[in-house]
Amino acid sequence: MSPRILALDVGTRRIGLAVTDALGLTAQGLPTLTRRNKREDFAALRRVIRKHEVAEIVVGHPLRLSGEASAQTDKVTTFVEELRAHFPGPIHLWDERLTSAEANRLLDEAGRTRLERKGVVDQMAATLILQAFMESRGSRRE
């Protein structure tokens, strides 16, 4: 078994989640976490980390298309700083530009309505973040 990686797509209302499979080959979406407050959000993340035996975390880093930081970038950076107090393993920031747009495009192709997308787009964005992170690692090993 390979150490598992958890991906987070952190938003204001929801956190999209994805985790690697037991062999570390594919990204699997998990149910989206609806945010309540910091205490409950981190408690829910601790449960996911424990359940899936997560060894490291990758968090989508929301930059503007120009590569500059935004207000959401600052919120995610603060979230990651707080997450480090709850998780001793490595936490990586991953450029997530266009992952939500790509997730919406894929859901369009699948014929999902706007109502059906709620939460699913966050899960799919986390899956895309994790897949890109894993592919980057694979290309560095080759």
BELGIRA-V300485 format. One record per helix or strand of 2 or more residues. SS is the DSSP state (A for helix, B for strand). FROM is the first residue (numbers start at 1). TO is the last residue. If there is no record, write none. Layout:
ss->SS from->FROM to->TO
ss->SS from->FROM to->TO
//
This chain:
ss->B from->4 to->10
ss->B from->14 to->20
ss->B from->27 to->34
ss->A from->38 to->51
ss->B from->54 to->61
ss->A from->71 to->84
ss->B from->90 to->95
ss->A from->99 to->109
ss->A from->114 to->117
ss->A from->120 to->141
//
